[in-house]
Amino acid sequence: MVRVEKIKTKKGKRVLVDRAPKTVENDKKTLFCRGTKTNEIINHAMMDLYDMKKPLTTKMDKHNPYHLFEDETPIVRAGAKFDTSMFVLGCNSKKKPNCLTFGRTFDGQLLDMAELRIIAYQSASNFEVFLEGAAFESDPDMKRIGNLMVDWFRGPKVDTVRLEGLETVIVFTAIDEKTIALRVYRPLLKKSATATPRVELAEMGPSLNLEVMRKKLADDTLFKLACKKPKALMKKRRKNMSEDVFGNQLARVHVGKQRTDDIQTRKVKALKKTPLVEAAPGEEVAMKE
């Protein structure tokens, strides 16, 4: 049982309010931590990922004896302490060399976790998120890992982005059901004959080839609960409303039977008709207006 001390300062109250559940949650932060042993490849790869995720990052400098596939409690507690819902653990051993464990938590418990081994690595100093490859669609586990990678590398939410403001493009390619390639490109805007510029991609690093070693994925019930949107954010469906391809709202109005006899209108005396008078046989009667 976790002991909760009474908050005595206003700053502590603000921290608890910021960490409390919200209808619109804060941007997801990522916790970077190193395992019992690491090497130069792991350290440089984690630094490149750390620079890509700034400023939504928190780093633990010391080595930690975490074995997440045996007990995930320490990383969940660390995430609650630093208010991070995403994490990555780097470790190196003889049986599992150059491994990065990516994961995410939900409601104080582990949601998804996958251990990926670095097959090839090229640092960013040497030179929008997309998923490519049929394995991301055909294999259910790879589909979940692809969803984890997109969620892990996602930045702060913005409504609109200027074309000149798009600085990096992160691409994940599923080579097969066990291998994932990570590439980072910089879009270059070139002149073209039209108003829209021609876009070219230049590789800027880091470049990683990852092999799926171990994974621990949430069941369908917990995953659906994590993806569920609050009712306050759900748009209430309006009846008889539709939208065309241009974004214009179209509505259908049902009008009841209109009784025009009861409508108060301006009556002109000159237009008032006099009632008809029955004429005797052989007589002509004119109708007065």
C-alpha positions in Angstrom: 0.0 0.0 0.0 1.4 3.4 -1.0 1.5 5.9 1.9 0.1 9.3 0.9 1.2 12.3 3.0 -1.0 15.3 3.5 -0.3 18.1 1.2 0.9 21.2 3.0 1.9 23.6 0.3 0.0 25.2 -2.6 2.6 23.9 -5.0 1.9 20.4 -3.9 -1.8 20.9 -4.5 -1.1 22.3 -8.0 1.0 19.2 -8.8 -1.8 16.8 -7.7 -4.4 18.8 -9.7 -2.1 18.6 -12.8 -1.7 14.8 -12.4 -5.4 14.2 -11.8 -7.5 12.6 -14.6 -8.8 15.2 -17.1 -11.3 15.2 -19.9 -8.6 16.4 -22.2 -5.3 14.8 -21.0 -1.9 16.5 -21.0 0.7 15.6 -23.7 2.3 12.3 -22.9 5.7 12.4 -21.4 8.4 9.7 -21.7 10.7 8.2 -19.1 14.2 7.2 -20.2 16.0 4.8 -17.9 19.0 2.5 -18.3 19.1 -1.1 -17.1 21.8 -2.9 -15.1 24.3 -2.9 -18.0 24.5 -0.7 -21.1 27.0 -0.2 -23.9 27.9 2.7 -26.2 25.3 1.7 -28.8 22.5 1.7 -26.3 23.6 5.0 -24.7 23.9 6.8 -28.1 20.6 5.4 -29.4 18.8 6.5 -26.2 20.3 10.0 -26.5 19.1 10.3 -30.1 15.6 9.2 -29.0 15.8 11.6 -26.1 16.6 14.5 -28.3 13.7 13.6 -30.7 11.2 13.5 -27.8 12.2 16.8 -26.1 10.7 18.6 -24.1 8.2 15.8 -23.2 11.0 13.7 -21.5 12.3 12.7 -18.1 15.7 10.9 -17.7 17.0 8.7 -14.9 20.8 9.0 -15.0 21.6 6.0 -12.7 21.5 2.4 -13.7 18.4 0.5 -12.5 18.1 -3.3 -11.9 14.8 -3.5 -13.7 13.7 -6.8 -15.3 10.4 -5.7 -16.8 9.2 -9.0 -18.2 9.6 -10.6 -14.7 8.2 -7.7 -12.7 6.9 -4.4 -14.2 6.1 -2.8 -10.8 9.2 -0.7 -10.5 8.8 1.1 -13.9 5.1 1.6 -13.2 5.9 3.3 -9.9 8.6 5.4 -11.5 6.1 6.5 -14.1 3.6 7.5 -11.4 6.4 9.4 -9.6 7.5 11.4 -12.6 4.1 11.7 -14.2 5.0 9.8 -17.4 2.8 7.4 -19.3 5.5 6.2 -21.8 8.9 4.7 -21.0 11.9 3.1 -22.7 14.5 0.9 -20.9 17.9 0.2 -22.5 20.0 -2.8 -21.5 22.7 -5.0 -22.8 23.5 -8.6 -21.9 25.0 -11.7 -23.5 21.7 -13.4 -24.1 19.9 -10.2 -25.2 22.4 -7.7 -26.5 21.5 -4.1 -27.5 17.8 -4.2 -26.4 15.4 -1.3 -26.0 12.1 -2.0 -24.2 9.3 0.4 -25.3 6.1 0.6 -23.2 3.2 2.6 -22.1 1.0 2.6 -19.0 -2.7 3.3 -18.4 -4.5 4.0 -15.2 -1.6 3.0 -13.0 -0.9 -0.3 -14.7 1.1 -1.6 -17.7 -0.7 -1.5 -21.0 1.7 -2.6 -23.7 5.4 -3.4 -23.8 7.8 -4.7 -26.5 11.5 -5.5 -26.3 13.3 -4.7 -29.6 16.9 -5.6 -30.3 19.1 -3.2 -32.3 20.4 -5.0 -35.4 21.9 -1.9 -37.2 22.4 1.6 -35.9 23.6 4.9 -37.3 23.8 7.9 -35.1 22.1 11.2 -36.0 25.5 12.9 -35.7 26.7 11.0 -38.7 24.4 12.2 -41.0 5.2 13.2 -39.1 5.1 9.5 -38.2 4.5 6.9 -41.0 4.0 3.1 -40.9 5.0 1.0 -43.9 4.9 -2.7 -44.6 2.2 -5.3 -44.9 3.1 -6.9 -41.6 1.7 -3.9 -39.7 -1.7 -4.8 -41.2 -1.7 -8.6 -41.4 -0.1 -9.6 -38.1 -2.1 -8.5 -35.0 0.9 -8.3 -32.7 2.9 -6.2 -35.2 -0.2 -4.0 -35.6 -0.2 -3.4 -31.8 3.5 -2.7 -31.8 3.1 -0.3 -34.6 0.4 1.5 -32.6 2.8 1.6 -29.7 5.5 3.1 -31.8 3.2 5.8 -33.2 2.0 6.6 -29.7 5.5 6.6 -28.3 7.0 9.0 -30.9 3.9 11.3 -31.1 4.6 14.9 -30.1 2.3 17.6 -28.6 -1.1 17.9 -30.2 -1.6 20.9 -32.5 -4.5 22.0 -34.6 -2.6 23.1 -37.7 1.0 22.9 -39.0 2.7 25.2 -41.5 4.4 23.5 -44.4 7.6 25.2 -43.5 7.2 24.1 -39.8 7.4 20.3 -40.7 11.1 19.6 -39.8 11.3 15.8 -39.4 9.5 12.8 -40.8 9.7 9.5 -38.8 9.1 6.3 -40.8 8.6 2.8 -39.5 8.9 0.0 -42.0 7.9 -3.6 -41.1 10.3 -5.6 -43.1 8.8 -8.9 -41.9 7.0 -10.1 -38.8 10.1 -9.8 -36.6 12.1 -6.8 -38.1 11.2 -3.1 -38.0 13.3 -0.4 -39.7 13.2 3.2 -38.2 14.3 6.0 -40.4 14.2 9.8 -39.8 14.1 12.2 -42.8 14.1 16.0 -43.2 11.7 17.3 -45.9 13.2 19.7 -48.4 10.8 22.1 -50.2 11.9 22.6 -53.9 10.5 24.9 -56.5 7.9 23.6 -58.8 5.7 24.8 -61.7 2.6 24.9 -59.4 1.9 26.8 -56.2 2.5 23.6 -54.2 6.3 23.0 -53.7 8.0 19.7 -54.6 9.0 17.8 -51.5 12.1 15.7 -51.3 13.2 13.6 -48.2 16.8 13.7 -47.0 17.9 11.1 -44.4 19.2 12.8 -41.3 19.3 10.0 -38.6 19.1 8.2 -36.3 18.8 5.0 -38.3 17.8 1.8 -36.5 17.0 -1.7 -37.5 15.1 -3.4 -34.7 14.2 -7.1 -34.1 11.2 -8.0 -31.9 12.5 -10.1 -29.0 9.8 -10.2 -26.4 6.4 -8.5 -26.0 3.7 -8.1 -23.4 0.5 -6.7 -24.9 -2.7 -5.8 -23.1 -5.8 -7.8 -23.7 -8.6 -6.5 -25.9 -10.8 -5.4 -23.0 -8.1 -3.2 -21.4 -7.0 -1.9 -24.8 -10.5 -0.8 -25.6 -10.8 0.8 -22.2 -7.6 2.8 -22.8 -8.8 4.0 -26.2 -12.3 5.0 -24.9 -13.1 8.7 -25.2 -14.8 10.6 -22.4 -18.5 11.3 -23.0 -17.8 15.1 -22.7 -15.7 14.9 -25.8 -18.2 12.9 -27.9 -20.1 15.1 -30.3 -23.8 14.7 -29.8 -25.4 13.4 -32.9 -27.9 15.8 -34.3 -30.9 14.4 -36.2 -31.5 15.2 -39.8 -28.1 16.8 -40.2 -25.4 15.8 -42.7 -22.3 17.3 -44.2 -21.2 17.5 -47.8 -17.7 17.0 -49.2 -17.0 20.8 -48.9 -17.8 20.8 -45.1 -21.1 22.6 -45.5 -23.8 21.4 -43.0 -27.1 20.3 -44.6 -30.3 20.0 -42.6 -33.7 18.6 -43.3 -36.6 20.5 -41.7 -40.0 18.7 -41.3 -42.9 21.3 -41.5 -46.4 20.3 -40.4 -49.6 21.1 -42.2 -50.1 24.8 -42.4 -53.6 26.2 -42.0 -53.6 29.4 -44.1 -57.2 30.2 -43.1 -56.2 30.9 -39.6 -53.3 33.2 -40.5 -53.9 36.9 -39.7 -53.5 38.9 -42.8 -54.3 42.4 -43.9 -57.9 42.6 -45.2 -58.7 45.2 -47.8 -62.3 46.2 -47.8 -62.4 46.8 -51.5 -61.4 43.2 -52.2 -64.1 41.8 -49.9 -66.7 39.8 -51.8 -70.4 40.0 -51.0 -72.4 36.8 -50.6 -74.3 35.6 -53.6 -78.1 36.3 -53.8 -80.4 33.7 -55.3 -82.1 35.3 -58.3 -85.7 34.7 -59.3 -86.4 32.9 -62.6 -85.8 35.3 -65.5 -83.9 37.9 -63.4 -80.2 38.8 -63.6 -78.3 39.5 -60.4 -74.8 41.1 -60.5 -72.3 40.3 -57.8 -70.9 43.3 -55.9 -67.2 43.4 -55.2 
